[in-house]
Amino acid sequence: MQTDKDVQAAEGAKTRIVPTAKQLAYQDWEFGLFLHFGLRTFYEGYADFDERPMTPADFNPSRLDCEQWIRTAKEAGMEYAVLTAKHHDGFSNWPSKYSRFTVEHSPWKDGKGDVVREYVDACRKYGMKAGLYYSPYDGSADFYSQDAQAYDDYFVNQITELLGDYGDIDILWFDGCGSENHTYDWNRIIGTIRRLQPNILIFNMGDPDFRWIGNEDGIAPIPCWNVADATDFSIFTEEKEQLGDRLWLPAECDVQMRKNGSTWFYSDEDEHLVKSVDELMGLYYLSVGRGTNLLLNIGPNREGLLPAKDTAHLTATGNEIRRRFGQPIATLEACKQEGRTWRYDAKASHLIDHIILQEDLTDGEHVHAFTVSVISAKSHRIVAVYEGRNIGHKAIIRIPAVQAAGVIVEVTAHSGDREPVLRELSVHYAGDTASAS
């Protein structure tokens, strides 16, 4: 039965809602590191909108090493990172001229330090796409709810520093939490952003280029279309921001490395809650494997380093992703296409447990249903083993291991005035996928 979302997606395809080049590039990044770090790192148990006072005098990451953060991410196969330049508490991780609640007013490096600078430089050194998180809500600005014009000025001034002083920034990540009942001058703010950084990707608010999946669990729904007419606003409300039109907005799943839901920042009390590699791989299937990006959070500790256990599990996850998917048995080049069917015939039967599909999204999303069948090893009969909805950027299909003489993928429903095109089809056998905790 067709749902309203199915109809919307089909209509989106008919009207050729297509991605920009930078959106397609973003979808190829797939896996990123979220870094929650700031003054809150130094206050154990500090939660969002905590009323306990904080002082920059307590910010002193004595061994801060942004290169360790980014090198670890790169070695795990991540392509981008997003650092909290300013979280809801309002503490600026750079020496902003428009606030006294910044690194400049801390003892760290005698007030001459700049976390944003060191982070961006590390991203450039390791070829990582650099993103900055900026909370529109600011708990340190007492005029936030009293003078909207003054706050818009402050907002624009700080964004101008971040986007004007650090070279190319790839992502500006807006978090809606705290802004549920506030009106910003988005025309002015977005105009400033686009003027300073024409190629930047904006997350979820104002004039978004990609959107939040709607939960902080790292799980994308089935189906997960790339066309949307609204974005989920924040974790604190079911309210959605209406976009006024259907737009190409790929989704991103954000999730914590640790299972402690109360904070995304470092804590001394939850190391035992670091997710196992097995669970992290499950989230990879439920995000990247459903066509979205996965942004995995680790909070650097009070020394300014990624904690050892988090680092070990991230590294092991990257190794496991490469082990399972890095050496395909066959790719699209080995397949024969007839109409909307792609067939791979093996020279000799072999075990299969994953098939990975990618639709060519350059001209929009067209696939609305497909089947995957295997050619049985003994009798060479065609047996369906999976039925799917959209393929989107990527569909990772995991099946029980089976000896097969080949694989057949057939698109059974599509929309638009163009035949669907596969960008990639690969066949894998990962074998025993059990991972250590």
Secondary structure, DSSP 4 states (H G I P E B T S, - for coil): ---HHHHHHHHHHHTT----HHHHHHHHH-EEEEE--SGGGGSTT--TT--S---GGG---TT--HHHHHHHHHHTT--EEEEEEE-TT--BSS--TT-SSBGGGSSGGGGT--HHHHHHHHHHHTTPEEEEEE-SS-TT-TTTTT-HHHHHHHHHHHHHHHHHSSS---EEEE--TT-TT----HHHHHHHHHHH-TTPEEESSSS-SBEE-S-SBS---SS--SEEEEEEEETTEEEEEEEEEEEE--EEEEEESBS-TT-SS--SS-GGGBPPHHHHHHHHHHTGGGT-EEEEEE---TTSS--HHHHHHHHHHHHHHHHHHSS-SB-GGGEEEETTEEEEEEEEEEEEEEEEEEE--TT---EEEEEEEEEETTT--EEEEEEES---S-EEEEEEEEEEEEEEEEEEEE-SSS---EEEEEEE---------
